[in-house]
Amino acid sequence: MTALVAVAHGSRDPRSATTVHALLEVVRGLRPELDVRGSFLDLSAPRLGDVLRAVHGDGHRTAVVVPLLLGKAFHARVDVPGAVAEARLPSLDVTIADVLGPDPRLESAALRRLASAGVTTGDRSVGVVLAGAGSSHAPANAAVDAIARRWAAESGWAGVAAAFASTASPDVPTAVARLRERGARRIAVASWFLAPGLLPDRVADLAGDAVVAAPLGADPEVAEVVLHRFDAAARTRASRSA
C-alpha cells in the first residue's frame, strides 16, 4: 500500500500542529484503509525525513508526500523536494503531490468560516479582505488575487480585496482602506490560511475591529482535497512505473 505522508510548514504556535493533526484525522475518516501520516518542514515535529524513514521501516515501498500548502511558493518548490532528497531512501519510491490550492473546495471552506463568523453573501454593506501569507513568487500571490476577483463578481458584497501578511502587497490596512473607498461600511477578513499561527495572528491584529474568520482547519472539503492530490500523484506514479 502507498502511504500518504502529509507535510505542513510547521509553527512555534502549538495550535498549528493541533489543527494539522485534526485535519489528518478527518482524512483518515474518509479513507480508513489508507496509512496517513503527518510531518512538518520546520519548527514542529516530526520532520518529513523522519516520517519517510519510519514509513520505509514499517515496510512501505511507495509513498506520496502531500504538501499541506495553499500555494506553489518557495516551500512547495524548494523545501519539500529538498527534504525528500535529504531523507536518502533509494528503496522508497516517493512521489510529491501538488499543493492544495487553488481548488473550489478550499474556497467553499473559507466561505463557511466567514458564514460562521456572521458574514453571508449578498450584503452590500460588507467589504471582505481575503488574507493570505504572501510570497516572493508572484504566481502564488496572483492565485489569491484571482479568488478575490471571483468573489467580488459573485458575492454581492461591496467589494473583495486580496491582502498579504508578509512579503507581498497590499497589506491588510491598505486593503481595508480600498474597500471603505468602495462604500463598505463593515469589514470582514476571510482567512486563506490552513491553520492558526504567527501570520494569521498578524492579520487579525492589523484588521482592527473587523470580523476575522478562522483558518480553513479540519474541514471535510479540505480533507477531500488532500485525498484528491494523493490520488492524482499515485496515478502518476503508477503510470510512470507501468
BALOBA-1460 file (C-alpha; in Angstrom, 3 decimals):
// residues 242
<rec num="1" residu="m" x="0.000" y="0.000" z="0.000"/>
<rec num="2" residu="t" x="1.188" y="3.504" z="-0.807"/>
<rec num="3" residu="a" x="1.420" y="5.698" z="2.295"/>
<rec num="4" residu="l" x="0.137" y="9.260" z="2.376"/>
<rec num="5" residu="v" x="2.671" y="11.496" z="4.102"/>
<rec num="6" residu="a" x="1.243" y="14.958" z="4.608"/>
<rec num="7" residu="v" x="3.731" y="17.745" z="5.237"/>
<rec num="8" residu="a" x="2.869" y="21.145" z="6.685"/>
<rec num="9" residu="h" x="5.199" y="24.086" z="7.157"/>
<rec num="10" residu="g" x="5.287" y="23.922" z="10.963"/>
<rec num="11" residu="s" x="4.972" y="26.643" z="13.577"/>
<rec num="12" residu="r" x="6.059" y="27.518" z="17.095"/>
<rec num="13" residu="d" x="2.368" y="28.028" z="17.814"/>
<rec num="14" residu="p" x="1.045" y="24.668" z="19.099"/>
<rec num="15" residu="r" x="-2.398" y="25.419" z="17.647"/>
<rec num="16" residu="s" x="-0.932" y="24.927" z="14.186"/>
<rec num="17" residu="a" x="0.203" y="21.329" z="14.690"/>
<rec num="18" residu="t" x="-3.015" y="20.540" z="16.565"/>
<rec num="19" residu="t" x="-5.034" y="21.751" z="13.586"/>
<rec num="20" residu="v" x="-2.917" y="19.769" z="11.117"/>
<rec num="21" residu="h" x="-3.381" y="16.571" z="13.125"/>
<rec num="22" residu="a" x="-7.125" y="17.224" z="13.370"/>
<rec num="23" residu="l" x="-7.309" y="17.626" z="9.582"/>
<rec num="24" residu="l" x="-5.486" y="14.336" z="9.093"/>
<rec num="25" residu="e" x="-7.971" y="12.621" z="11.401"/>
<rec num="26" residu="v" x="-10.703" y="13.780" z="9.010"/>
<rec num="27" residu="v" x="-8.665" y="12.385" z="6.097"/>
<rec num="28" residu="r" x="-8.376" y="9.038" z="7.899"/>
<rec num="29" residu="g" x="-12.108" y="9.038" z="8.495"/>
<rec num="30" residu="l" x="-12.735" y="9.439" z="4.771"/>
<rec num="31" residu="r" x="-10.215" y="6.723" z="3.800"/>
<rec num="32" residu="p" x="-9.803" y="4.338" z="6.791"/>
<rec num="33" residu="e" x="-7.734" y="1.797" z="4.873"/>
<rec num="34" residu="l" x="-5.053" y="4.352" z="3.974"/>
<rec num="35" residu="d" x="-1.885" y="4.794" z="6.037"/>
<rec num="36" residu="v" x="-1.919" y="8.566" z="6.674"/>
<rec num="37" residu="r" x="0.941" y="10.258" z="8.495"/>
<rec num="38" residu="g" x="1.693" y="13.851" z="9.362"/>
<rec num="39" residu="s" x="5.000" y="15.693" z="9.209"/>
<rec num="40" residu="f" x="6.474" y="19.195" z="9.164"/>
<rec num="41" residu="l" x="9.198" y="21.065" z="7.319"/>
<rec num="42" residu="d" x="10.350" y="23.130" z="10.271"/>
<rec num="43" residu="l" x="9.550" y="24.334" z="13.797"/>
<rec num="44" residu="s" x="7.318" y="21.345" z="14.628"/>
<rec num="45" residu="a" x="7.884" y="17.611" z="14.929"/>
<rec num="46" residu="p" x="8.042" y="15.067" z="13.427"/>
<rec num="47" residu="r" x="10.053" y="16.276" z="10.436"/>
<rec num="48" residu="l" x="9.348" y="14.988" z="6.937"/>
<rec num="49" residu="g" x="12.576" y="12.993" z="6.633"/>
<rec num="50" residu="d" x="11.961" y="11.203" z="9.924"/>
<rec num="51" residu="v" x="8.445" y="10.221" z="8.891"/>
<rec num="52" residu="l" x="9.617" y="8.950" z="5.494"/>
<rec num="53" residu="r" x="12.222" y="6.810" z="7.240"/>
<rec num="54" residu="a" x="9.552" y="5.468" z="9.589"/>
<rec num="55" residu="v" x="7.258" y="4.688" z="6.649"/>
<rec num="56" residu="h" x="10.071" y="2.775" z="4.981"/>
<rec num="57" residu="g" x="10.912" y="0.981" z="8.208"/>
<rec num="58" residu="d" x="7.295" y="-0.152" z="8.516"/>
<rec num="59" residu="g" x="7.541" y="-1.917" z="5.182"/>
<rec num="60" residu="h" x="6.186" y="0.589" z="2.682"/>
<rec num="61" residu="r" x="7.994" y="0.815" z="-0.621"/>
<rec num="62" residu="t" x="5.958" y="3.668" z="-2.085"/>
<rec num="63" residu="a" x="4.794" y="6.933" z="-0.555"/>
<rec num="64" residu="v" x="3.087" y="10.111" z="-1.735"/>
<rec num="65" residu="v" x="4.076" y="13.328" z="0.003"/>
<rec num="66" residu="v" x="1.144" y="15.760" z="0.027"/>
<rec num="67" residu="p" x="2.181" y="19.350" z="0.831"/>
<rec num="68" residu="l" x="-0.393" y="20.956" z="3.113"/>
<rec num="69" residu="l" x="0.297" y="24.273" z="1.420"/>
<rec num="70" residu="l" x="-2.230" y="26.526" z="-0.266"/>
<rec num="71" residu="g" x="0.092" y="27.880" z="-2.958"/>
<rec num="72" residu="k" x="3.088" y="26.832" z="-5.004"/>
<rec num="73" residu="a" x="5.624" y="29.171" z="-3.422"/>
<rec num="74" residu="f" x="9.151" y="28.566" z="-2.107"/>
<rec num="75" residu="h" x="8.238" y="25.879" z="0.436"/>
<rec num="76" residu="a" x="6.496" y="23.777" z="-2.210"/>
<rec num="77" residu="r" x="9.018" y="24.342" z="-4.988"/>
<rec num="78" residu="v" x="12.226" y="24.053" z="-2.953"/>
<rec num="79" residu="d" x="11.809" y="22.954" z="0.662"/>
<rec num="80" residu="v" x="9.621" y="19.884" z="0.140"/>
<rec num="81" residu="p" x="11.734" y="18.329" z="-2.667"/>
<rec num="82" residu="g" x="14.853" y="19.176" z="-0.687"/>
<rec num="83" residu="a" x="13.585" y="17.425" z="2.438"/>
<rec num="84" residu="v" x="12.637" y="14.345" z="0.410"/>
<rec num="85" residu="a" x="16.096" y="14.250" z="-1.176"/>
<rec num="86" residu="e" x="17.797" y="14.671" z="2.201"/>
<rec num="87" residu="a" x="15.979" y="11.607" z="3.555"/>
<rec num="88" residu="r" x="18.170" y="9.469" z="1.240"/>
<rec num="89" residu="l" x="15.856" y="6.493" z="0.875"/>
<rec num="90" residu="p" x="16.588" y="4.984" z="-2.558"/>
<rec num="91" residu="s" x="14.407" y="1.944" z="-1.869"/>
<rec num="92" residu="l" x="11.362" y="4.100" z="-1.051"/>
<rec num="93" residu="d" x="9.639" y="5.393" z="-4.193"/>
<rec num="94" residu="v" x="8.445" y="8.872" z="-3.182"/>
<rec num="95" residu="t" x="6.141" y="10.977" z="-5.337"/>
<rec num="96" residu="i" x="5.398" y="14.575" z="-4.393"/>
<rec num="97" residu="a" x="1.800" y="15.634" z="-4.955"/>
<rec num="98" residu="d" x="0.608" y="19.056" z="-5.972"/>
<rec num="99" residu="v" x="-0.177" y="21.675" z="-3.330"/>
<rec num="100" residu="l" x="-3.757" y="22.000" z="-2.092"/>
<rec num="101" residu="g" x="-4.610" y="25.263" z="-3.805"/>
<rec num="102" residu="p" x="-6.200" y="26.572" z="-5.780"/>
<rec num="103" residu="d" x="-9.323" y="24.433" z="-5.504"/>
<rec num="104" residu="p" x="-13.025" y="25.377" z="-5.309"/>
<rec num="105" residu="r" x="-13.406" y="23.222" z="-2.190"/>
<rec num="106" residu="l" x="-10.903" y="25.379" z="-0.337"/>
<rec num="107" residu="e" x="-12.905" y="28.446" z="-1.305"/>
<rec num="108" residu="s" x="-16.062" y="26.759" z="-0.004"/>
<rec num="109" residu="a" x="-14.327" y="26.113" z="3.297"/>
<rec num="110" residu="a" x="-13.179" y="29.743" z="3.536"/>
<rec num="111" residu="l" x="-16.704" y="30.982" z="2.837"/>
<rec num="112" residu="r" x="-18.101" y="28.641" z="5.500"/>
<rec num="113" residu="r" x="-15.647" y="30.089" z="8.002"/>
<rec num="114" residu="l" x="-16.897" y="33.570" z="7.067"/>
<rec num="115" residu="a" x="-20.509" y="32.453" z="7.461"/>
<rec num="116" residu="s" x="-19.686" y="31.023" z="10.887"/>
<rec num="117" residu="a" x="-18.363" y="34.477" z="11.796"/>
<rec num="118" residu="g" x="-21.701" y="36.002" z="10.727"/>
<rec num="119" residu="v" x="-20.821" y="37.168" z="7.214"/>
<rec num="120" residu="t" x="-23.032" y="35.951" z="4.390"/>
<rec num="121" residu="t" x="-23.140" y="36.759" z="0.697"/>
<rec num="122" residu="g" x="-25.370" y="39.456" z="-0.704"/>
<rec num="123" residu="d" x="-24.764" y="42.066" z="1.996"/>
<rec num="124" residu="r" x="-23.791" y="45.257" z="0.153"/>
<rec num="125" residu="s" x="-22.588" y="46.887" z="3.354"/>
<rec num="126" residu="v" x="-19.739" y="44.387" z="3.760"/>
<rec num="127" residu="g" x="-16.271" y="44.527" z="2.258"/>
<rec num="128" residu="v" x="-14.198" y="41.347" z="2.509"/>
<rec num="129" residu="v" x="-10.439" y="41.083" z="2.731"/>
<rec num="130" residu="l" x="-9.110" y="37.724" z="1.552"/>
<rec num="131" residu="a" x="-5.899" y="37.449" z="3.571"/>
<rec num="132" residu="g" x="-3.068" y="35.101" z="2.643"/>
<rec num="133" residu="a" x="0.532" y="34.646" z="3.682"/>
<rec num="134" residu="g" x="2.218" y="36.424" z="0.783"/>
<rec num="135" residu="s" x="5.164" y="35.221" z="-1.264"/>
<rec num="136" residu="s" x="8.094" y="36.487" z="-3.302"/>
<rec num="137" residu="h" x="6.804" y="34.128" z="-6.007"/>
<rec num="138" residu="a" x="4.325" y="36.308" z="-7.908"/>
<rec num="139" residu="p" x="2.119" y="33.474" z="-9.260"/>
<rec num="140" residu="a" x="1.319" y="32.381" z="-5.699"/>
<rec num="141" residu="n" x="0.008" y="35.863" z="-4.899"/>
<rec num="142" residu="a" x="-1.820" y="36.050" z="-8.226"/>
<rec num="143" residu="a" x="-3.793" y="32.918" z="-7.303"/>
<rec num="144" residu="v" x="-5.155" y="34.686" z="-4.201"/>
<rec num="145" residu="d" x="-5.932" y="37.797" z="-6.266"/>
<rec num="146" residu="a" x="-7.879" y="35.645" z="-8.724"/>
<rec num="147" residu="i" x="-10.052" y="34.239" z="-5.944"/>
<rec num="148" residu="a" x="-10.731" y="37.737" z="-4.603"/>
<rec num="149" residu="r" x="-11.783" y="38.953" z="-8.062"/>
<rec num="150" residu="r" x="-14.101" y="35.976" z="-8.498"/>
<rec num="151" residu="w" x="-15.696" y="36.532" z="-5.110"/>
<rec num="152" residu="a" x="-16.120" y="40.218" z="-5.905"/>
<rec num="153" residu="a" x="-18.031" y="39.344" z="-9.062"/>
<rec num="154" residu="e" x="-20.238" y="36.693" z="-7.463"/>
<rec num="155" residu="s" x="-20.767" y="37.578" z="-3.795"/>
<rec num="156" residu="g" x="-22.915" y="40.686" z="-3.792"/>
<rec num="157" residu="w" x="-20.581" y="42.335" z="-1.255"/>
<rec num="158" residu="a" x="-19.413" y="45.938" z="-1.561"/>
<rec num="159" residu="g" x="-16.047" y="44.578" z="-2.653"/>
<rec num="160" residu="v" x="-13.389" y="41.932" z="-2.094"/>
<rec num="161" residu="a" x="-9.672" y="42.661" z="-1.911"/>
<rec num="162" residu="a" x="-6.724" y="40.321" z="-1.505"/>
<rec num="163" residu="a" x="-4.154" y="41.207" z="1.151"/>
<rec num="164" residu="f" x="-0.992" y="39.580" z="2.443"/>
<rec num="165" residu="a" x="0.579" y="39.179" z="5.858"/>
<rec num="166" residu="s" x="4.152" y="39.438" z="4.620"/>
<rec num="167" residu="t" x="6.410" y="39.907" z="1.572"/>
<rec num="168" residu="a" x="3.671" y="40.889" z="-0.901"/>
<rec num="169" residu="s" x="1.346" y="43.864" z="-1.142"/>
<rec num="170" residu="p" x="-1.190" y="45.149" z="-0.415"/>
<rec num="171" residu="d" x="-1.146" y="44.641" z="3.323"/>
<rec num="172" residu="v" x="-4.353" y="44.349" z="5.343"/>
<rec num="173" residu="p" x="-4.745" y="48.038" z="6.285"/>
<rec num="174" residu="t" x="-4.325" y="49.066" z="2.639"/>
<rec num="175" residu="a" x="-6.945" y="46.554" z="1.511"/>
<rec num="176" residu="v" x="-9.336" y="47.737" z="4.222"/>
<rec num="177" residu="a" x="-8.909" y="51.359" z="3.123"/>
<rec num="178" residu="r" x="-9.631" y="50.437" z="-0.500"/>
<rec num="179" residu="l" x="-12.815" y="48.621" z="0.492"/>
<rec num="180" residu="r" x="-14.021" y="51.579" z="2.538"/>
<rec num="181" residu="e" x="-13.417" y="53.798" z="-0.500"/>
<rec num="182" residu="r" x="-15.743" y="51.488" z="-2.428"/>
<rec num="183" residu="g" x="-18.507" y="52.075" z="0.117"/>
<rec num="184" residu="a" x="-18.035" y="49.186" z="2.551"/>
<rec num="185" residu="r" x="-19.384" y="50.129" z="5.983"/>
<rec num="186" residu="r" x="-18.312" y="46.886" z="7.628"/>
<rec num="187" residu="i" x="-15.133" y="44.886" z="7.041"/>
<rec num="188" residu="a" x="-14.663" y="41.134" z="7.320"/>
<rec num="189" residu="v" x="-11.493" y="39.131" z="6.811"/>
<rec num="190" residu="a" x="-11.568" y="35.724" z="5.146"/>
<rec num="191" residu="s" x="-8.617" y="33.513" z="6.028"/>
<rec num="192" residu="w" x="-6.526" y="31.953" z="3.267"/>
<rec num="193" residu="f" x="-4.527" y="30.034" z="5.861"/>
<rec num="194" residu="l" x="-4.756" y="26.371" z="6.722"/>
<rec num="195" residu="a" x="-4.097" y="26.702" z="10.457"/>
<rec num="196" residu="p" x="-3.602" y="29.289" z="13.208"/>
<rec num="197" residu="g" x="-0.160" y="30.749" z="13.770"/>
<rec num="198" residu="l" x="2.014" y="33.843" z="13.575"/>
<rec num="199" residu="l" x="0.797" y="35.167" z="10.223"/>
<rec num="200" residu="p" x="-2.954" y="34.681" z="10.840"/>
<rec num="201" residu="d" x="-2.489" y="36.410" z="14.189"/>
<rec num="202" residu="r" x="-0.710" y="39.283" z="12.438"/>
<rec num="203" residu="v" x="-3.627" y="39.601" z="10.030"/>
<rec num="204" residu="a" x="-6.108" y="39.711" z="12.922"/>
<rec num="205" residu="d" x="-4.062" y="42.390" z="14.707"/>
<rec num="206" residu="l" x="-3.904" y="44.538" z="11.571"/>
<rec num="207" residu="a" x="-7.609" y="44.096" z="10.853"/>
<rec num="208" residu="g" x="-8.641" y="46.263" z="13.808"/>
<rec num="209" residu="d" x="-12.341" y="45.923" z="14.577"/>
<rec num="210" residu="a" x="-13.102" y="43.811" z="11.503"/>
<rec num="211" residu="v" x="-14.746" y="40.420" z="11.787"/>
<rec num="212" residu="v" x="-11.985" y="37.845" z="11.256"/>
<rec num="213" residu="a" x="-12.869" y="34.327" z="10.121"/>
<rec num="214" residu="a" x="-10.967" y="31.277" z="11.332"/>
<rec num="215" residu="p" x="-8.429" y="29.464" z="9.128"/>
<rec num="216" residu="l" x="-9.645" y="26.602" z="6.923"/>
<rec num="217" residu="g" x="-8.729" y="23.987" z="9.523"/>
<rec num="218" residu="a" x="-10.061" y="20.440" z="9.796"/>
<rec num="219" residu="d" x="-12.765" y="20.908" z="7.191"/>
<rec num="220" residu="p" x="-14.160" y="17.859" z="5.317"/>
<rec num="221" residu="e" x="-13.715" y="19.539" z="1.936"/>
<rec num="222" residu="v" x="-10.105" y="20.374" z="2.739"/>
<rec num="223" residu="a" x="-9.630" y="16.705" z="3.615"/>
<rec num="224" residu="e" x="-11.173" y="15.770" z="0.266"/>
<rec num="225" residu="v" x="-8.607" y="17.963" z="-1.493"/>
<rec num="226" residu="v" x="-5.784" y="16.201" z="0.395"/>
<rec num="227" residu="l" x="-7.052" y="12.846" z="-0.855"/>
<rec num="228" residu="h" x="-7.584" y="14.188" z="-4.371"/>
<rec num="229" residu="r" x="-3.958" y="15.341" z="-4.529"/>
<rec num="230" residu="f" x="-2.823" y="11.970" z="-3.164"/>
<rec num="231" residu="d" x="-4.859" y="10.023" z="-5.727"/>
<rec num="232" residu="a" x="-3.625" y="12.131" z="-8.642"/>
<rec num="233" residu="a" x="0.008" y="11.658" z="-7.609"/>
<rec num="234" residu="a" x="-0.475" y="7.935" z="-7.034"/>
<rec num="235" residu="r" x="-1.903" y="7.577" z="-10.541"/>
<rec num="236" residu="t" x="1.074" y="9.467" z="-11.959"/>
<rec num="237" residu="r" x="3.475" y="7.173" z="-10.115"/>
<rec num="238" residu="a" x="1.605" y="4.068" z="-11.326"/>
<rec num="239" residu="s" x="1.637" y="5.205" z="-14.962"/>
<rec num="240" residu="r" x="5.333" y="6.046" z="-14.689"/>
<rec num="241" residu="s" x="6.064" y="2.544" z="-13.362"/>
<rec num="242" residu="a" x="3.899" y="0.751" z="-15.937"/>
